Amino acid sequence: MNITETFLIAVALSMDALAVSIASGIILKKSKLKNALKIAFFFGIFQLLMPLVGAFAGTFMKDLIAAFDHWVIFAILAATGGKMIYEAFIIKEEEEKFDPTNLKTLLFLSVATSIDAFAVGISLSLLSNSIYMAVIIIGVITFLICFIGVMVGDFIGHFFEEKIEALGGLILVGIGVKILVQHIF
């Protein structure tokens, strides 16, 4: 596999993480640079590690995960997105808002957006002599794309303010539904 193919795989794998990054940038109110780096770091690391784990797990795991990965992704994204939508319309200002930089939230979102990378890792191990270069490229590309995504979300958020968190929630639910529909049909 050549560098162009690896780059395209990295970009494709990072699209779900990009959407979550944009949604996160929309709802964040302070420390944009610090939070953009934190979110991008988590997504980049998980996109780097999951294909590596997939490559080491071997092809026997592919059948086990393929049966339910879309349900796991859907459940995590729908629950997170639903919570964001609920908080945008129901929870008052004084109450704690959804925080995409919370460690638990970041871990859930990082796993949810990188499960496909696990399966790709299995394929990469069959296609490439050196999986290490591929996973480094995937991690770096995801980091850069997600960092830009948070900053774009921040820019968009300033135009819409208050209820924009609902849009972020809808994006997460939409990604979950898309993944579920793709895998079912």
Summary of the structure (lengths in Angstrom):
residues: 185
radius of gyration: 16.5
end to end distance: 28.8
largest distance: 54.5
contacts: 665
relative contact order: 0.26
helix: 84%
strand: 0%
